[in-house]
Amino acid sequence: MSIVKNARLLATRGARLAQNQSRRNYSDEMKLTFAAANKTFYDAAVVRQIDVPSFSGAFGILAKHVPTLAVLKPGVVQVVENDGKLTKYFVSSGSVTVNEDSSVQVLAEEAHNVADIDVNEARQLLSKYQSQLSSAGDDKAKAEAAIAVEVAEALVKAAE
């Protein structure tokens, strides 16, 4: 293929790519819906930033973030509201979806405001689950106890 023909092909592809990107519905505002089985924390509320723990690594989300789907790991979700107020929530597991229109859904198996967590109770839970792990008899019991220990460790870390 000649250089001129190659250049025309690249220019055509570049123009198509630019046209497709201009059609995307990226918004300057980010709307957060954050819910768990026990409570809805945000319902399409406009926020500035969200930081989430995921199995592929923790990441921050701002308006116009690339569309993403991730699995939450036990840890702290931080929400920075438009007025600068920072609120932290412990999540046990779940998913986060970032859409083209800058809307974000955080769906947690269980979530609690970090301010409501009693660090002593969290430590007691961790101790209990560590005991269960060490005394587990079969593979299923060991796996369940290991997951409980992982969540309890993240809970203690969040509460401290």
C-alpha positions as CSV (number, residue, x, y, z in Angstrom):
1,M,0.0,0.0,0.0
2,S,1.4,3.4,-0.9
3,I,2.2,6.0,1.7
4,V,-0.4,8.4,0.3
5,K,-3.2,5.7,0.3
6,N,-2.1,4.8,3.9
7,A,-2.3,8.5,5.0
8,R,-5.8,8.9,3.4
9,L,-7.0,5.7,5.3
10,L,-5.6,7.0,8.6
11,A,-7.2,10.4,8.0
12,T,-10.6,8.9,7.3
13,R,-10.4,6.7,10.4
14,G,-9.3,9.6,12.5
15,A,-12.3,11.7,11.3
16,R,-14.7,8.9,12.0
17,L,-13.2,8.5,15.5
18,A,-13.5,12.2,16.3
19,Q,-17.1,12.2,15.0
20,N,-18.0,9.2,17.2
21,Q,-16.4,10.9,20.3
22,S,-18.3,14.1,19.8
23,R,-21.6,12.1,19.9
24,R,-20.9,10.7,23.3
25,N,-23.1,12.1,26.1
26,Y,-20.4,12.9,28.6
27,S,-21.8,15.3,31.3
28,D,-20.0,17.9,33.4
29,E,-22.0,16.6,36.4
30,M,-21.7,13.2,37.9
31,K,-24.9,11.7,39.4
32,L,-24.3,9.0,42.0
33,T,-26.7,6.3,43.0
34,F,-25.3,4.3,46.0
35,A,-27.4,1.7,47.6
36,A,-27.1,-1.5,49.6
37,A,-29.7,-4.0,50.8
38,N,-29.9,-2.1,54.2
39,K,-30.1,1.5,52.9
40,T,-30.0,3.9,49.9
41,F,-27.2,6.5,50.6
42,Y,-27.5,8.5,47.4
43,D,-30.2,8.6,44.7
44,A,-29.0,10.3,41.6
45,A,-27.3,12.9,43.7
46,V,-24.8,15.2,42.0
47,V,-21.3,14.7,43.6
48,R,-17.8,15.8,42.8
49,Q,-15.8,12.6,43.2
50,I,-16.1,9.0,44.3
51,D,-13.2,6.7,45.3
52,V,-13.9,3.0,45.3
53,P,-11.9,-0.2,46.3
54,S,-12.0,-2.8,43.5
55,F,-10.3,-6.1,42.9
56,S,-8.5,-4.5,40.0
57,G,-7.3,-1.7,42.3
58,A,-8.7,1.3,44.0
59,F,-9.7,4.2,41.7
60,G,-11.2,7.6,41.7
61,I,-14.2,8.7,39.6
62,L,-14.8,12.2,38.3
63,A,-17.3,13.5,35.8
64,K,-16.5,12.4,32.2
65,H,-14.8,9.2,33.5
66,V,-14.4,6.5,30.9
67,P,-17.3,3.9,31.2
68,T,-16.3,1.2,33.6
69,L,-17.6,-1.9,35.3
70,A,-15.8,-3.2,38.4
71,V,-16.3,-5.6,41.3
72,L,-16.0,-4.0,44.7
73,K,-13.7,-5.6,47.3
74,P,-14.2,-5.0,51.1
75,G,-13.1,-1.5,51.9
76,V,-14.0,2.1,52.0
77,V,-16.0,4.1,49.4
78,Q,-15.3,7.8,49.7
79,V,-17.8,10.3,48.4
80,V,-16.8,14.0,47.9
81,E,-19.9,16.1,47.6
82,N,-20.0,19.3,45.6
83,D,-19.6,21.4,48.7
84,G,-16.4,19.5,49.6
85,K,-17.9,17.4,52.3
86,L,-16.2,13.9,52.5
87,T,-18.2,10.9,53.6
88,K,-16.8,7.4,54.0
89,Y,-18.7,4.2,53.7
90,F,-17.6,0.7,54.4
91,V,-18.7,-1.8,51.8
92,S,-18.4,-5.6,52.1
93,S,-18.7,-6.3,48.3
94,G,-20.7,-5.3,45.3
95,S,-20.2,-3.6,42.0
96,V,-19.6,-0.1,40.5
97,T,-20.8,1.0,37.1
98,V,-19.6,4.2,35.4
99,N,-21.8,5.2,32.4
100,E,-21.1,7.4,29.4
101,D,-23.5,10.1,30.8
102,S,-21.3,10.4,33.9
103,S,-23.9,8.6,36.1
104,V,-22.4,6.1,38.6
105,Q,-24.1,3.3,40.4
106,V,-22.5,1.7,43.4
107,L,-24.4,-1.4,44.5
108,A,-23.1,-3.0,47.7
109,E,-24.0,-6.2,49.3
110,E,-23.7,-4.4,52.6
111,A,-22.7,-0.8,53.4
112,H,-22.4,1.4,56.5
113,N,-21.2,4.9,57.3
114,V,-17.7,4.5,58.7
115,A,-18.6,7.0,61.5
116,D,-21.1,4.4,62.7
117,I,-18.7,1.5,63.1
118,D,-17.5,0.6,66.5
119,V,-13.8,-0.4,66.2
120,N,-13.9,-2.7,69.3
121,E,-16.9,-4.6,67.8
122,A,-15.0,-4.9,64.5
123,R,-12.0,-6.3,66.3
124,Q,-14.1,-8.8,68.1
125,L,-15.7,-9.9,64.8
126,L,-12.2,-10.3,63.3
127,S,-11.1,-12.4,66.3
128,K,-14.2,-14.6,66.0
129,Y,-13.7,-15.2,62.2
130,Q,-10.0,-15.9,62.7
131,S,-10.9,-18.6,65.2
132,Q,-13.4,-20.0,62.8
133,L,-10.8,-20.1,60.1
134,S,-8.3,-21.9,62.2
135,S,-10.9,-24.5,63.3
136,A,-12.6,-25.0,59.9
137,G,-12.9,-28.7,59.1
138,D,-13.6,-28.8,55.4
139,D,-12.7,-26.7,52.3
140,K,-16.1,-25.0,52.2
141,A,-15.9,-23.9,55.9
142,K,-12.3,-22.7,55.3
143,A,-13.4,-20.6,52.2
144,E,-16.3,-19.1,54.0
145,A,-14.2,-18.2,57.1
146,A,-11.4,-16.8,54.9
147,I,-13.9,-14.4,53.2
148,A,-15.3,-13.4,56.6
149,V,-11.8,-12.7,57.8
150,E,-11.0,-10.6,54.7
151,V,-14.2,-8.5,55.3
152,A,-13.5,-8.2,59.0
153,E,-9.9,-7.0,58.4
154,A,-11.2,-4.3,56.0
155,L,-13.9,-3.4,58.6
156,V,-11.3,-2.9,61.3
157,K,-9.0,-0.9,59.0
158,A,-11.9,1.3,58.0
159,A,-12.9,1.9,61.6
160,E,-9.4,2.8,62.9
